Amino acid sequence: MPKLRGLRLLFAEAVVLLLAFGLTPVSASSANISHSYHTTTSIPNGSIVSLDPQKPDYVQAANLDNDKRLLGVVVATNDSLLALDAGNGSSQVATNGTVSVLVSTLSGDLNVGDQIAASPFNGIGMKALGGSRFVGLAQTAFSSHDSTAVSREVKDKNGHSHKIWLGYVRMAIGIGTNNSGTGGSQLTGLQRFAKSLTGHEVSTGRVIVSLVVAFIAIISLSVLIYASIYGSIVSIGRNPLAKYSIFHTLNSVLGMAAGTAIIASLTVYLLLR
């Protein structure tokens, strides 16, 4: 998930998109239980929140850095069947039931039954990735084709632009961990090595193929360069007058070696990217 974390660095306060685009959650139609919590900043209704580890009874907008402490979703007091300590805190957080939650298409379109996790953007959810914590299950679908969807251009840490869509879905609250796919703790040694080089997860098969290609390329280049240099020295010793022709041939061989190295490097890059 490093690429997603790079997005968060550039949009750490992206929850303001709620206000910038005028998105408002639909009123909850299902009963839920909510509790009043304090916040240091205003958090719009529909935002996913996590417990603040530094302050008791405080919550903060959820993102990839604090999703281990997911708590629930901010709602209006009158959207709860049972609102505990209503009015005593700055945000009413639903921890049970069905709510409207703000989501994005950052990790793909959401279908009914998909798990919703925190995203790089504060308070905004996305389709859960393997090994991530999720806050609940989508009860309605969401994609860029929704009439209420709002588009937004964002950039990752490498400056590449990505178009995402924002909107609301109905979600049944239920916190857990997504066990599909490959979590970081389940990576093999080869995958961890590749991840340390590329910054993202790569399948074991592609890592093995990349290592085979790199090994063959290194052996081939070593043999080619050694043989050409050794042969040139021997030839010059036998016939000094032919050194210019020999150097020309040597340069051609070294150029071929350089081309082989470039092709092998591109192949490994495409396998690991």
C-alpha positions in Angstrom: 0.0 0.0 0.0 2.9 2.5 -0.2 1.5 4.2 -3.2 -1.7 5.0 -1.4 0.3 6.3 1.6 2.0 8.6 -0.8 -1.4 10.1 -1.7 -2.1 10.7 2.0 1.0 12.8 2.4 -0.2 15.2 -0.2 -3.9 15.3 0.9 -3.6 14.8 4.7 -6.7 17.1 5.2 -8.7 15.8 2.2 -11.8 15.5 4.3 -12.4 19.2 3.4 -13.6 17.8 0.0 -16.9 17.2 1.7 -17.4 20.9 2.0 -15.7 21.9 -1.2 -18.1 19.8 -3.3 -21.1 20.3 -1.2 -21.6 16.5 -0.6 -24.1 15.7 2.1 -25.0 12.2 3.3 -28.6 11.0 3.0 -30.5 10.6 6.2 -30.0 7.3 7.9 -33.1 5.0 7.6 -31.9 2.2 9.9 -31.5 2.5 13.7 -28.0 2.5 15.2 -26.3 3.2 18.5 -24.0 6.2 18.7 -21.8 7.7 21.4 -20.6 11.3 21.9 -16.9 11.9 21.4 -14.7 15.0 21.5 -12.6 16.1 18.5 -9.9 18.7 18.1 -11.2 19.6 14.6 -14.6 19.6 13.0 -15.4 16.2 11.4 -18.3 16.1 8.9 -21.1 13.6 9.1 -20.4 10.4 7.2 -16.7 10.5 8.0 -14.9 7.3 9.3 -13.2 7.9 12.6 -10.6 6.2 14.8 -9.9 6.6 18.6 -7.3 9.2 19.5 -4.4 7.3 21.3 -3.3 10.5 23.1 -6.7 11.7 24.5 -9.4 9.6 26.2 -12.9 10.1 24.7 -11.5 11.8 21.6 -11.7 10.7 18.0 -9.9 11.7 14.8 -10.6 11.3 11.2 -9.5 7.8 10.1 -6.7 7.2 7.5 -4.1 4.6 6.8 -2.0 5.6 9.8 -4.6 5.1 12.4 -6.9 2.4 10.9 -5.9 -0.1 13.6 -8.1 2.0 16.0 -11.2 2.2 13.8 -14.3 3.1 15.9 -17.2 4.0 13.6 -18.8 6.8 11.5 -19.9 10.3 12.5 -23.6 10.8 12.2 -26.3 13.4 13.1 -27.8 12.9 16.5 -31.3 12.5 15.1 -30.1 9.6 12.9 -29.5 7.4 15.9 -32.1 5.2 17.6 -30.0 5.5 20.8 -27.7 8.5 21.1 -25.6 8.2 24.3 -24.5 11.5 25.9 -25.9 13.5 23.0 -24.7 17.1 23.1 -21.9 16.5 25.5 -19.3 16.1 22.8 -18.5 17.6 19.4 -19.2 14.5 17.3 -21.8 11.7 17.5 -20.1 8.4 16.4 -22.3 5.4 15.3 -20.7 2.1 16.4 -23.6 -0.1 15.5 -26.3 -0.3 12.8 -26.4 1.1 9.3 -25.1 4.5 8.3 -24.2 6.7 5.3 -20.5 6.8 4.9 -18.3 8.9 2.5 -16.2 6.7 0.1 -14.0 7.0 -2.9 -13.1 4.8 -5.9 -9.4 5.0 -5.0 -9.1 1.2 -4.8 -11.9 0.4 -7.2 -15.7 0.6 -7.5 -17.7 -0.6 -4.5 -20.3 -3.4 -4.8 -22.9 -4.5 -2.4 -21.2 -6.7 0.3 -17.7 -5.2 -0.2 -15.7 -4.3 2.9 -15.1 -0.6 3.4 -11.7 0.5 4.9 -10.0 3.7 5.7 -8.2 5.4 2.8 -5.3 7.8 2.5 -7.8 10.7 2.8 -8.9 11.6 6.3 -12.4 10.3 7.1 -13.0 8.9 3.6 -13.4 5.2 3.0 -12.5 2.9 0.1 -12.8 -0.7 -0.9 -10.7 -2.7 1.6 -7.4 -4.2 0.4 -6.0 -7.5 1.6 -4.7 -7.4 5.2 -6.4 -4.0 5.9 -8.8 -3.2 8.7 -12.4 -2.5 7.6 -15.2 -0.6 9.3 -18.2 -2.3 7.7 -19.9 -3.8 4.7 -21.4 -1.8 1.8 -25.2 -2.1 1.5 -25.3 -0.1 -1.7 -23.0 0.1 -4.7 -20.9 3.1 -5.8 -19.0 3.9 -8.9 -18.1 6.8 -11.2 -21.4 6.3 -13.0 -23.5 7.3 -9.9 -25.5 10.5 -10.4 -24.2 11.8 -7.1 -20.5 11.0 -7.7 -18.1 13.9 -7.7 -14.7 13.6 -9.5 -11.4 14.8 -8.1 -7.8 14.8 -9.5 -5.2 13.8 -7.0 -1.4 13.3 -7.3 0.8 10.6 -5.7 4.2 11.3 -4.2 5.8 10.8 -7.7 3.6 13.5 -9.2 1.4 11.1 -11.2 -2.2 12.2 -11.4 -5.1 9.9 -10.5 -8.8 10.6 -11.0 -11.1 9.4 -8.2 -14.8 9.7 -7.5 -16.4 10.6 -4.1 -19.8 9.8 -2.9 -21.9 8.2 -0.2 -23.0 4.5 0.3 -25.1 2.8 2.9 -22.9 0.7 5.2 -23.6 -1.8 8.0 -21.0 -1.2 10.7 -18.8 -4.2 11.7 -15.1 -3.7 12.3 -12.7 -6.5 11.3 -9.7 -7.4 9.1 -9.7 -8.3 5.4 -8.1 -11.7 5.1 -8.2 -11.9 1.3 -5.1 -11.4 -0.8 -1.6 -11.3 0.6 -1.1 -9.3 3.8 2.3 -7.9 4.7 2.8 -10.5 7.5 2.2 -13.4 5.0 4.9 -12.3 2.5 7.6 -14.7 1.6 11.3 -13.8 1.9 11.5 -13.2 -1.8 8.4 -11.0 -1.7 9.8 -8.9 1.2 13.1 -8.5 -0.7 11.2 -7.3 -3.8 9.0 -5.0 -1.8 12.0 -3.4 -0.2 13.3 -2.6 -3.7 10.0 -1.6 -5.4 7.9 -0.3 -2.6 5.0 -2.6 -3.4 4.0 -6.2 -3.2 5.1 -8.5 -6.1 4.1 -12.2 -6.6 6.7 -14.9 -5.9 6.5 -16.1 -9.5 7.5 -12.7 -10.9 10.3 -12.3 -8.4 11.7 -15.7 -9.3 11.5 -15.0 -13.1 13.2 -11.6 -12.5 16.1 -13.3 -10.6 16.5 -15.9 -13.3 16.6 -13.2 -16.0 19.1 -11.1 -14.0 21.3 -14.2 -13.3 21.4 -15.2 -17.0 22.2 -11.6 -18.0 25.0 -11.3 -15.6 26.6 -14.6 -16.6 26.2 -13.8 -20.3 27.7 -10.3 -20.0 30.6 -11.6 -17.9 31.5 -14.3 -20.4 31.0 -12.0 -23.4 33.1 -9.2 -22.0 35.8 -11.5 -20.7 36.1 -13.4 -24.0 36.2 -10.3 -26.1 38.8 -8.5 -24.0 41.0 -11.7 -23.7 40.7 -12.4 -27.4 41.6 -8.9 -28.3 44.7 -8.9 -26.2 45.8 -12.2 -27.7 45.2 -11.0 -31.2 47.1 -7.8 -30.7 50.0 -9.8 -29.3 50.1 -12.0 -32.4 49.5 -9.2 -34.9 50.1 -5.7 -33.6 49.3 -4.1 -37.0 45.7 -5.3 -36.7 45.0 -3.5 -33.5 42.6 -0.9 -35.0 40.5 -3.6 -36.6 40.5 -5.5 -33.3 39.5 -2.4 -31.3 36.6 -1.8 -33.7 35.4 -5.4 -33.2 35.8 -5.0 -29.4 33.7 -1.8 -29.4 31.0 -3.6 -31.3 31.0 -6.5 -28.9 30.9 -4.1 -25.9 28.0 -2.2 -27.5 26.1 -5.5 -27.9 26.8 -6.2 -24.2 25.4 -2.8 -23.3 22.3 -3.5 -25.3 21.9 -6.9 -23.6 22.2 -5.3 -20.2 19.5 -2.6 -21.1 17.1 -5.3 -22.4 17.6 -7.4 -19.3 17.1 -4.4 -17.0 13.9 -3.4 -18.8 12.6 -7.0 -18.5 13.2 -7.1 -14.8 11.6 -3.7 -14.4 8.5 -4.7 -16.2 8.2 -7.9 -14.1 8.6 -6.1 -10.8 6.7 -2.9 -11.4 
